[in-house]
Amino acid sequence: RIPRRATQEPAPLSFAQQRLWFLDQLSPGKSYYNLSFALKLECLLDLGALEASVNEIIRRHEVLRATFVTIADEPVQVIAPELKLRLFAIDLRD
């Protein structure tokens, strides 16, 4: 098991996070690393179960609650203690 960090202080960035932060500094707001895709569901979606599942994954993984800030000219990550997402369905059948 990887132990949970004991403190809520800002954490250093991993090398991969440093690379993404640097690229964002070169081209602010660009979404080069975002992957978009469509998913066709041919069944009924239990939106509540999907939302609960996504939020449980977010609760278990700090990196999904992380934001980057700059302190003393150095990027660090700040982990939100909690983050809840609300999912909405849009029916596109027509």
N, C-alpha and C positions, 0 to 999 in steps of 0.2 A: 504494500500500500504506500502511496505517496501521502505524506502527512499534510494536513491543511495548514496554511500559513496562520500563525498565531496573531498577527497584527493586521490592522486595517490601513497601515501606512502605505503610501505609493510604492509600487514594486518596479524594479528595473525591467526594461523591455528585453525580450528574447532577440536573438539575431534576426529572425524572420520578421518580428514586429518592428525592429529598427529599420529594416529594409522598406517595409510598407510605409512607415512614418516618413522616411527620407523621400520616397517617391511622391507622397502626398505634399511634401514641402515644395517639390519641383513643379507639380501640377495640382494645386489645391482643388479639392472637391471632385476630382475625376474618379470614376469607378472602374478602373482598369482590371481590378481583381474580382469584381462582382460577376457572377455567372447567372444568367437568366435562362429560364426554361419554362415550358408549359407542361402541365400535368393533366391528362384527361382522365377523369374519374367516371366510370360507368356503373356506379353504385351509389347508394345513399351515404353521405358523409356525416359522421357524428362529430360535428364541429366542436362540441364541448370536450369530447375525448381527445381530439387532436390538439386543442388549445391546452388542456391539462398536460398532455405528453410533452409538448414543446416547452411549456413553463417548467416542468420537472427537469428537463435536460438543461435549461438555463440555470436553474437552482443548483444543479450538481457541478456545473462547469464555470468557474470564475472567469475564464477567458471570454465567455459570451456576455459577461456583465462588465467588461473592461472598456475604459475609454482612455485615450492618450492625452496627456497634458504636458506642458513644458514647465519645469521648475529649475531655476538657475541655469537656463539655456540647455537643459538636458531633458529629453523626453522620458516620461515615466508612465506607467499605467495605474489608473485608479479603479479599484474594483467596487462597483455598487453593491451594497449589502443585499439588495433585492431588486428584481426587475420582473415585471409581469407584462406579458404581451396579450393583447386582445386580437382575436382573429375574426374576420368578417368574410362571409361567403357572398359571392356575386354570381347569380345564376345567368349563364351566358347561352343557355340552350336555344334561345330564339335568335 
